[in-house]
Amino acid sequence: MKNRWAEKLFINGTILTQDENLNQTTQMAIAGKQILAVGADLSTYRNNQTETIDLQGSVLVPGFIDAHIHFLWGGESLLAIPLKKATSKDSFMELISRFAVGCEAGSWLKGGGWNEHLFTEKTLPARDWLDEAAPGHPMLLHRHDGHSGVASSKALELAGITKETPDPEGGIIDRDELGEPTGILRDAAMGLVMALIPEETETELNRNLDAAQHYLLQNGVTAVGDMIYDMKHFHFLQKMAREHKLKVRVTAYTPLLKWAEMKPLLDAGIYEDEWLQFKGLKGFCDGSLGSRTALMLEPYENTSDSAGIYDTDWEDVNLVRDNISEADIRGYQTVVHAIGDRANREVLDLYQTIIEQNGSRDRRFRVEHAQHIHPHDQNRFSELGVIASVQPAHCVDDSRYAEQLLGNRCSYAYPFRTLEREGTRLAFGSDWPVSPADPVATIHGAVKRAGWYMEEAVDFNKALKAHTADAAYAGFREHDLGQLKAGWLADFVILDSKFLDLESYGKPPDNLIQVVYVNGMKVEQ
């Protein structure tokens, strides 16, 4: 590397390398798709072919790595009914009506992102809202957390959901005072309708991929951990990688209960390169706080027996344990969604059993979300070597209503600082499309927490590391991503110098990202 000339030399910047041996410097040289050198004076790498780029005081950081997204679902959400914009019943219905114009009569409409806590009425949507806004269309419109949704009457009819339909295992059908379904379906109950929605065509998958990649790169996200929920998506990403159509690097995780389907694929040999790598399995233990399906040790406030529910993944704990253990023996990672304090405890218990059974190795088990962790369990992450894969934007969202659901238990909600102090590695993500894949907003959320339980805030440098180097580590990509050092891939982001003062802003400034590079090439937006 030392004998190569720089193709591009970046000077006069604040370069935050995330390399502990040289955390900050002013110059970086790249050649081809790799970083050639970083330092204070790289003039020896310049020749008459070198393009010198004066950063003029801008900040240069590694490409942001979002440790937890839903890649193709995120792309689809950009092209569906944009219910994140809904602030009232009227605006909710107007967004549906506007989207339905021109759609074939009786066709399925897709969309989601609504949050009843942002509505002026502070009430859940109902099937009659959908029926009035787009008569005759079957719909299941997801809440922003993805753990509940509202279905239209047509969708309920097609799914055979009536007053007599029992709640499925791992799910809840909300009912009115007469016992009739309101349209709200929680967790596994959504599956009764989702099973009827036509599968995406190849054209739709390509469209979703293009939308997702454009959006992520606009936000400086150059690599992601993709929590795949549909094996069709994994096969599609394999095809896209072979055809060199991926522009964002993907670390893929497939469903925990699809391990029997993954094993023959792995035995036959899957396609992997620097753009797509399979790392392991993704499971669920519980639901979400906003949908009141996060699994808690004690009931929610103002209830006597409602303490959340187990996800359907957790129905057969023996199967879960066997799948994780077998994948672990074969060298694959497992990451499990756990939000409530009971869910976090049970996942840690299961991980501990497997660690004791299979022996010591660099396995990097992860808990996804790790939102509510009982104080007795907070040191267990570091003791077991478990990574906390967290989404600070969820903390900001939940701060609006968590007290109503958990009361004093909010004192141990999103305990970022405590986990860090205990020696736990934090990996930041967004859970997009649940929250925007916006690393600047994510970092701001971690350091400001909407002013909510600020003793658990982390500082700017730790937050940046969690969205770069530590997110790379969480996906076994610390050898080529997440840091700016010689030999690493030249994925990086140039931001306005205001980025360094992010902690001083009440809300993150707009348009901080100036330029994004992937593989040493400027991304054209």
C-alpha positions as CSV (number, residue, x, y, z in Angstrom):
1,M,0.0,0.0,0.0
2,K,2.8,2.5,0.8
3,N,4.1,2.3,-2.7
4,R,0.8,3.3,-4.3
5,W,0.0,6.8,-5.3
6,A,-3.2,8.4,-4.1
7,E,-6.0,8.8,-6.7
8,K,-7.8,11.2,-4.3
9,L,-6.3,13.2,-1.4
10,F,-8.6,14.9,1.0
11,I,-7.1,17.7,3.0
12,N,-8.0,20.4,5.5
13,G,-10.8,18.5,7.2
14,T,-11.7,17.2,10.6
15,I,-11.4,13.4,10.0
16,L,-12.8,11.3,12.7
17,T,-11.3,7.9,11.9
18,Q,-12.8,5.7,14.7
19,D,-9.4,4.1,14.8
20,E,-8.2,4.1,18.4
21,N,-4.6,4.5,17.3
22,L,-5.3,7.7,15.4
23,N,-8.8,9.0,16.3
24,Q,-8.6,12.4,14.6
25,T,-6.5,13.8,11.8
26,T,-6.8,16.2,8.8
27,Q,-5.9,14.2,5.6
28,M,-6.9,11.0,3.9
29,A,-5.7,9.3,0.7
30,I,-7.5,6.7,-1.3
31,A,-6.7,4.6,-4.2
32,G,-9.3,2.6,-6.0
33,K,-11.9,1.3,-3.6
34,Q,-9.5,1.3,-0.6
35,I,-8.1,3.8,1.9
36,L,-4.4,4.3,1.2
37,A,-3.5,6.3,4.3
38,V,-4.7,8.8,6.9
39,G,-2.6,11.3,8.7
40,A,-1.6,15.0,9.1
41,D,0.7,15.1,6.1
42,L,0.2,12.7,3.2
43,S,2.1,14.7,0.6
44,T,4.3,11.8,-0.2
45,Y,1.3,10.0,-1.7
46,R,0.6,12.8,-4.2
47,N,1.7,12.8,-7.8
48,N,0.6,14.7,-10.8
49,Q,-2.4,12.4,-11.3
50,T,-3.7,12.9,-7.8
51,E,-7.0,14.8,-7.4
52,T,-6.7,17.0,-4.3
53,I,-10.0,17.7,-2.5
54,D,-10.0,20.6,0.0
55,L,-12.6,19.9,2.7
56,Q,-12.4,23.5,3.9
57,G,-13.1,22.4,7.5
58,S,-15.8,19.9,6.8
59,V,-16.1,16.7,8.8
60,L,-15.2,13.4,7.3
61,V,-16.4,10.1,9.0
62,P,-16.7,6.5,8.0
63,G,-19.9,5.6,6.1
64,F,-22.7,5.2,8.6
65,I,-23.6,1.6,9.3
66,D,-27.3,1.0,10.3
67,A,-27.1,-2.2,12.4
68,H,-30.8,-3.0,12.1
69,I,-33.1,-2.2,9.2
70,H,-35.7,-4.0,7.0
71,F,-34.1,-3.2,3.6
72,L,-36.8,-4.1,1.0
73,W,-39.7,-3.3,3.4
74,G,-38.2,0.1,3.9
75,G,-38.1,0.7,0.1
76,E,-41.7,-0.4,-0.2
77,S,-42.7,2.0,2.6
78,L,-41.4,4.9,0.5
79,L,-43.8,4.0,-2.3
80,A,-46.8,3.2,-0.1
81,I,-49.4,5.2,1.7
82,P,-47.2,7.6,3.8
83,L,-49.1,7.5,7.1
84,K,-46.1,8.8,9.1
85,K,-47.5,12.2,8.0
86,A,-50.9,11.6,9.7
87,T,-51.6,13.9,12.6
88,S,-55.4,13.4,12.9
89,K,-58.2,11.2,11.8
90,D,-58.9,13.5,8.9
91,S,-55.3,13.6,7.6
92,F,-55.1,9.8,8.0
93,M,-58.1,9.3,5.9
94,E,-57.1,12.0,3.3
95,L,-53.7,10.3,2.8
96,I,-55.5,7.0,2.1
97,S,-58.0,8.6,-0.2
98,R,-55.3,10.4,-2.2
99,F,-53.3,7.3,-2.6
100,A,-56.3,5.2,-3.8
101,V,-57.0,7.5,-6.7
102,G,-56.2,5.6,-9.9
103,C,-55.8,2.3,-8.1
104,E,-57.7,-0.6,-9.5
105,A,-61.1,-1.1,-7.7
106,G,-60.8,-3.8,-5.0
107,S,-57.0,-3.9,-5.2
108,W,-54.8,-4.3,-2.1
109,L,-53.5,-1.0,-0.8
110,K,-50.2,-1.0,1.3
111,G,-48.9,1.6,3.7
112,G,-48.2,2.3,7.3
113,G,-46.1,4.4,9.7
114,W,-49.0,5.8,11.7
115,N,-48.7,6.6,15.4
116,E,-51.9,7.3,17.4
117,H,-49.9,9.3,19.9
118,L,-49.3,11.9,17.2
119,F,-53.0,12.3,16.4
120,T,-54.9,15.2,17.8
121,E,-57.6,12.7,18.9
122,K,-55.1,10.4,20.6
123,T,-57.2,7.4,19.5
124,L,-56.5,4.3,17.5
125,P,-57.6,4.2,13.9
126,A,-60.5,1.8,13.1
127,R,-61.7,-0.2,10.1
128,D,-64.4,2.3,9.3
129,W,-61.8,5.0,8.7
130,L,-60.3,2.9,6.0
131,D,-63.7,1.9,4.6
132,E,-64.8,5.5,4.2
133,A,-61.4,6.6,2.8
134,A,-61.1,3.9,0.1
135,P,-64.3,1.8,-0.1
136,G,-64.0,-1.8,-1.2
137,H,-60.2,-1.9,-0.9
138,P,-58.6,-4.6,1.3
139,M,-55.9,-3.0,3.5
140,L,-53.7,-3.7,6.4
141,L,-51.9,-0.5,7.4
142,H,-49.1,-1.1,9.9
143,R,-48.5,1.0,13.0
144,H,-45.0,2.7,12.9
145,D,-43.5,-0.1,15.1
146,G,-44.7,-2.9,12.8
147,H,-46.3,-4.8,15.7
148,S,-49.9,-3.8,15.1
149,G,-52.0,-2.6,12.2
150,V,-55.4,-1.6,11.2
151,A,-57.4,-3.6,8.6
152,S,-60.3,-2.6,6.5
153,S,-63.6,-4.4,6.6
154,K,-62.8,-6.0,3.2
155,A,-59.5,-7.4,4.5
156,L,-61.2,-8.7,7.7
157,E,-63.9,-10.3,5.5
158,L,-61.3,-12.0,3.2
159,A,-59.4,-13.3,6.2
160,G,-62.6,-14.6,7.9
161,I,-62.1,-12.5,11.0
162,T,-65.4,-12.1,12.8
163,K,-66.8,-11.7,16.3
164,E,-66.3,-15.4,16.8
165,T,-62.7,-15.6,15.7
166,P,-60.4,-16.4,18.6
167,D,-57.2,-14.5,19.2
168,P,-54.4,-16.4,17.6
169,E,-51.4,-17.6,19.6
170,G,-49.0,-14.6,20.0
171,G,-51.6,-12.1,18.8
172,I,-54.6,-10.0,19.8
173,I,-57.7,-9.0,17.8
174,D,-59.1,-5.7,19.3
175,R,-62.9,-5.7,19.7
176,D,-65.5,-3.1,20.5
177,E,-68.0,-3.2,23.3
178,L,-70.2,-5.6,21.3
179,G,-67.3,-7.9,20.6
180,E,-66.9,-7.0,16.9
181,P,-63.3,-6.5,15.5
182,T,-62.4,-2.9,15.5
183,G,-59.8,-3.5,12.7
184,I,-56.8,-3.3,15.1
185,L,-54.7,-6.5,14.9
186,R,-51.7,-6.9,17.1
187,D,-48.6,-9.0,16.3
188,A,-49.5,-12.5,15.2
189,A,-53.2,-11.5,14.5
190,M,-51.9,-9.4,11.6
191,G,-50.7,-12.7,10.0
192,L,-54.3,-13.7,9.4
193,V,-54.6,-10.9,6.9
194,M,-50.9,-10.7,5.7
195,A,-51.2,-14.3,4.4
196,L,-53.7,-13.0,1.8
197,I,-51.6,-10.1,0.5
198,P,-50.2,-10.9,-3.0
199,E,-46.4,-11.5,-3.0
200,E,-44.3,-8.8,-4.5
201,T,-43.4,-9.3,-8.2
202,E,-39.8,-9.1,-9.4
203,T,-40.6,-5.7,-10.8
204,E,-41.9,-4.5,-7.4
205,L,-38.8,-5.9,-5.6
206,N,-36.5,-4.1,-8.0
207,R,-38.5,-0.9,-7.5
208,N,-38.3,-1.3,-3.7
209,L,-34.5,-1.9,-3.9
210,D,-33.9,1.2,-5.9
211,A,-36.0,3.3,-3.6
212,A,-34.2,1.9,-0.5
213,Q,-30.7,2.4,-1.8
214,H,-31.3,5.9,-3.0
215,Y,-32.8,6.8,0.4
216,L,-30.1,5.2,2.5
217,L,-27.2,6.8,0.5
218,Q,-28.9,10.2,0.7
219,N,-28.7,9.8,4.5
220,G,-25.0,8.7,4.5
221,V,-25.8,5.0,5.2
222,T,-23.4,2.9,3.3
223,A,-23.9,-0.5,5.0
224,V,-26.8,-2.1,6.8
225,G,-27.8,-5.1,8.9
226,D,-30.9,-6.4,7.1
227,M,-33.4,-8.2,9.4
228,I,-35.1,-10.3,6.7
229,Y,-38.5,-11.5,7.4
230,D,-39.3,-13.2,4.0
231,M,-36.9,-15.8,2.5
232,K,-37.9,-14.5,-0.9
233,H,-36.1,-11.3,0.0
234,F,-32.9,-13.2,0.8
235,H,-33.0,-15.0,-2.6
236,F,-33.6,-11.7,-4.3
237,L,-30.7,-10.0,-2.6
238,Q,-28.5,-13.0,-3.6
239,K,-29.5,-12.4,-7.2
240,M,-28.9,-8.7,-7.0
241,A,-25.4,-9.2,-5.5
242,R,-24.5,-11.7,-8.3
243,E,-25.6,-9.1,-10.8
244,H,-23.6,-6.3,-9.0
245,K,-26.7,-4.2,-8.4
246,L,-26.2,-3.6,-4.7
247,K,-25.0,-0.1,-3.9
248,V,-25.3,-0.4,-0.1
249,R,-23.4,-3.2,1.7
250,V,-25.8,-5.7,3.4
251,T,-25.2,-8.0,6.3
252,A,-28.1,-10.4,6.1
253,Y,-30.0,-12.2,8.9
254,T,-32.8,-14.6,8.0
255,P,-35.7,-15.8,10.2
256,L,-34.8,-18.0,13.2
257,L,-37.6,-20.4,12.4
258,K,-36.4,-20.8,8.8
259,W,-33.1,-22.4,9.9
260,A,-34.1,-25.7,8.4
261,E,-34.6,-23.9,5.1
262,M,-31.2,-22.1,5.4
263,K,-29.1,-25.2,6.1
264,P,-29.3,-26.8,2.7
265,L,-28.7,-23.4,1.1
266,L,-25.5,-23.0,3.2
267,D,-24.5,-26.6,2.4
268,A,-24.9,-26.0,-1.3
269,G,-23.0,-22.7,-1.0
270,I,-24.6,-19.2,-1.1
271,Y,-23.2,-16.2,-2.9
272,E,-21.2,-13.7,-0.7
273,D,-18.9,-10.9,-1.5
274,E,-18.1,-7.5,0.0
275,W,-21.6,-6.3,-0.8
276,L,-23.7,-9.1,0.7
277,Q,-22.8,-11.4,3.5
278,F,-24.9,-13.8,5.5
279,K,-24.2,-13.7,9.2
280,G,-27.0,-15.5,11.0
281,L,-30.5,-15.8,12.3
282,K,-33.0,-13.2,13.5
283,G,-35.7,-14.1,16.0
284,F,-38.4,-12.4,18.1
285,C,-39.3,-12.9,21.7
286,D,-42.0,-10.2,22.2
287,G,-43.8,-7.3,20.5
288,S,-43.5,-3.6,21.1
289,L,-44.2,-1.1,23.8
290,G,-46.5,1.1,21.7
291,S,-48.7,-1.9,20.8
292,R,-48.7,-3.0,24.5
293,T,-47.2,-6.3,23.4
294,A,-43.7,-5.9,24.8
295,L,-43.3,-8.7,27.4
296,M,-43.0,-7.2,30.9
297,L,-42.2,-8.7,34.3
298,E,-45.2,-6.8,35.8
299,P,-48.4,-5.6,34.2
300,Y,-48.7,-2.3,32.4
301,E,-49.8,0.6,34.4
302,N,-53.6,0.8,35.2
303,T,-54.1,-2.9,34.3
304,S,-54.1,-6.0,36.4
305,D,-53.2,-8.7,34.0
306,S,-51.8,-7.2,30.7
307,A,-48.1,-7.7,30.7
308,G,-47.5,-8.2,26.9
309,I,-47.3,-11.4,24.9
310,Y,-44.7,-13.8,23.5
311,D,-44.0,-13.6,19.8
312,T,-44.9,-16.7,17.8
313,D,-41.2,-17.4,17.4
314,W,-41.1,-18.1,21.2
315,E,-44.0,-20.6,21.2
316,D,-41.6,-23.6,21.1
317,V,-38.6,-22.5,23.2
318,N,-36.9,-25.9,22.7
319,L,-37.0,-25.4,18.9
320,V,-35.6,-21.8,19.4
321,R,-32.8,-23.1,21.6
322,D,-31.9,-26.0,19.2
323,N,-31.9,-23.7,16.1
324,I,-29.7,-21.1,17.9
325,S,-27.4,-23.8,19.2
326,E,-27.0,-25.6,15.9
327,A,-26.3,-22.3,14.1
328,D,-23.9,-21.3,16.8
329,I,-21.9,-24.6,16.4
330,R,-21.7,-23.9,12.7
331,G,-20.3,-20.4,13.4
332,Y,-23.4,-18.3,12.7
333,Q,-24.6,-15.4,14.8
334,T,-28.1,-15.1,16.3
335,V,-29.8,-11.8,17.0
336,V,-33.2,-11.7,18.9
337,H,-35.7,-8.9,19.3
338,A,-36.5,-8.2,22.9
339,I,-38.2,-5.0,24.2
340,G,-39.8,-5.8,27.5
341,D,-37.8,-6.5,30.7
342,R,-39.1,-10.1,30.8
343,A,-38.2,-10.6,27.1
344,N,-34.7,-9.3,27.7
345,R,-34.2,-11.5,30.7
346,E,-35.5,-14.6,28.9
347,V,-33.3,-14.0,25.9
348,L,-30.2,-13.5,28.1
349,D,-31.1,-16.7,29.9
350,L,-31.3,-18.6,26.7
351,Y,-28.0,-17.2,25.4
352,Q,-26.4,-18.1,28.7
353,T,-27.6,-21.7,28.4
354,I,-26.1,-22.0,24.9
355,I,-22.8,-20.3,25.8
356,E,-22.4,-22.8,28.7
357,Q,-23.4,-25.7,26.5
358,N,-21.3,-24.9,23.4
359,G,-18.3,-23.3,25.1
360,S,-16.4,-20.1,24.6
361,R,-15.9,-18.5,21.1
362,D,-16.4,-15.2,19.4
363,R,-20.1,-15.6,18.7
364,R,-21.4,-12.0,19.2
365,F,-25.0,-12.8,20.2
366,R,-27.1,-9.7,20.0
367,V,-30.3,-8.4,21.6
368,E,-32.2,-6.2,19.1
369,H,-33.8,-3.1,20.7
370,A,-32.9,-4.0,24.3
371,Q,-35.3,-1.2,25.4
372,H,-36.4,-2.1,29.0
373,I,-33.8,-4.0,31.0
374,H,-34.3,-4.7,34.6
375,P,-31.4,-3.4,36.8
376,H,-30.6,-7.0,37.8
377,D,-30.0,-7.9,34.2
378,Q,-28.1,-4.8,33.0
379,N,-24.6,-6.2,33.8
380,R,-25.4,-9.5,32.1
381,F,-24.8,-8.2,28.6
382,S,-21.1,-7.5,29.2
383,E,-20.7,-10.7,31.3
384,L,-22.0,-12.8,28.4
385,G,-20.4,-10.8,25.7
386,V,-23.9,-9.9,24.2
387,I,-24.2,-6.8,22.0
388,A,-27.0,-4.4,22.6
389,S,-28.3,-3.4,19.2
390,V,-30.3,-0.3,20.0
391,Q,-32.3,2.4,18.2
392,P,-32.2,5.8,19.9
393,A,-35.0,7.1,17.7
394,H,-37.3,4.7,19.5
395,C,-36.3,6.3,22.8
396,V,-37.3,9.7,21.5
397,D,-40.6,8.3,20.2
398,D,-41.4,6.4,23.4
399,S,-40.7,9.4,25.6
400,R,-44.0,10.8,24.6
401,Y,-46.1,8.0,26.2
402,A,-43.9,5.5,28.0
403,E,-44.8,6.9,31.5
404,Q,-48.4,6.1,30.9
405,L,-47.6,2.5,30.2
406,L,-44.7,1.8,32.6
407,G,-44.7,4.5,35.3
408,N,-41.5,4.4,37.4
409,R,-40.1,1.5,35.3
410,C,-39.1,4.2,32.7
411,S,-36.1,4.8,35.0
412,Y,-34.5,1.8,33.4
413,A,-35.7,2.3,29.8
414,Y,-33.1,2.6,27.1
415,P,-30.2,2.4,29.6
416,F,-27.5,3.3,27.1
417,R,-25.1,4.9,29.5
418,T,-25.4,2.1,32.1
419,L,-24.8,-0.5,29.5
420,E,-21.8,1.4,28.2
421,R,-20.4,1.8,31.7
422,E,-20.8,-2.0,32.3
423,G,-18.7,-2.6,29.2
424,T,-21.4,-3.6,26.8
425,R,-20.8,-2.8,23.2
426,L,-23.6,-0.7,21.7
427,A,-24.5,-0.9,18.0
428,F,-26.8,1.8,16.6
429,G,-29.5,1.4,14.1
430,S,-32.9,2.8,13.1
431,D,-35.2,-0.2,12.5
432,W,-36.2,1.5,9.3
433,P,-39.0,1.9,8.2
434,V,-40.1,1.9,11.9
435,S,-37.9,5.0,12.3
436,P,-36.1,7.0,9.7
437,A,-32.7,5.7,8.7
438,D,-31.1,9.0,9.5
439,P,-27.8,8.6,11.4
440,V,-27.6,12.3,12.2
441,A,-31.0,12.2,14.0
442,T,-30.1,8.8,15.6
443,I,-26.9,10.3,17.1
444,H,-28.8,13.4,18.2
445,G,-31.4,11.1,19.8
446,A,-28.7,9.2,21.8
447,V,-27.0,12.4,23.2
448,K,-30.2,14.4,23.8
449,R,-32.9,11.7,24.5
450,A,-35.6,14.4,24.1
451,G,-34.5,15.5,27.6
452,W,-35.9,12.2,28.9
453,Y,-33.8,10.4,31.7
454,M,-30.7,12.3,30.6
455,E,-28.5,10.2,33.0
456,E,-28.7,7.5,30.3
457,A,-27.5,9.7,27.5
458,V,-24.2,8.9,25.8
459,D,-21.7,11.5,24.5
460,F,-21.2,12.4,20.8
461,N,-18.0,10.4,20.3
462,K,-19.6,7.2,21.8
463,A,-22.7,7.7,19.7
464,L,-20.7,8.1,16.5
465,K,-18.6,5.0,17.3
466,A,-21.8,3.0,17.8
467,H,-23.0,4.0,14.4
468,T,-19.7,3.2,12.7
469,A,-17.0,1.0,14.2
470,D,-19.2,-0.8,16.8
471,A,-22.0,-1.3,14.2
472,A,-19.4,-2.9,12.0
473,Y,-18.2,-5.1,14.8
474,A,-21.8,-6.2,15.5
475,G,-22.0,-7.6,12.0
476,F,-18.4,-9.1,11.8
477,R,-17.3,-6.3,9.4
478,E,-14.7,-4.6,11.6
479,H,-11.9,-5.8,9.3
480,D,-13.0,-3.6,6.4
481,L,-15.8,-1.2,7.5
482,G,-16.5,1.3,10.2
483,Q,-13.1,2.9,10.5
484,L,-10.9,5.1,8.3
485,K,-7.5,3.3,8.1
486,A,-5.2,1.9,5.5
487,G,-6.6,-1.1,3.7
488,W,-10.2,-0.5,4.8
489,L,-12.9,0.1,2.1
490,A,-13.3,3.7,1.1
491,D,-16.8,4.2,2.3
492,F,-17.2,7.6,4.0
493,V,-19.4,10.7,4.5
494,I,-18.5,14.4,4.4
495,L,-20.6,16.6,6.6
496,D,-21.0,20.2,7.5
497,S,-18.8,21.2,10.5
498,K,-22.0,21.8,12.5
499,F,-22.1,18.0,13.0
500,L,-19.4,18.4,15.6
501,D,-21.7,20.6,17.7
502,L,-24.7,18.3,17.4
503,E,-25.1,18.1,21.2
504,S,-25.8,21.9,21.3
505,Y,-28.9,21.7,19.1
506,G,-32.4,21.2,20.4
507,K,-33.2,19.3,17.2
508,P,-30.7,18.0,14.5
509,P,-29.9,20.6,11.8
510,D,-31.0,19.8,8.3
511,N,-28.8,19.1,5.4
512,L,-25.6,18.3,7.2
513,I,-24.5,15.6,4.8
514,Q,-22.6,17.1,1.9
515,V,-21.1,14.2,0.0
516,V,-21.2,10.4,0.3
517,Y,-18.5,8.1,-1.1
518,V,-18.8,4.3,-1.6
519,N,-15.9,2.2,-2.8
520,G,-13.9,5.4,-3.3
521,M,-16.5,6.8,-5.7
522,K,-18.8,9.8,-5.1
523,V,-22.4,8.8,-4.9
524,E,-24.4,10.8,-7.4
525,Q,-27.9,11.6,-6.1
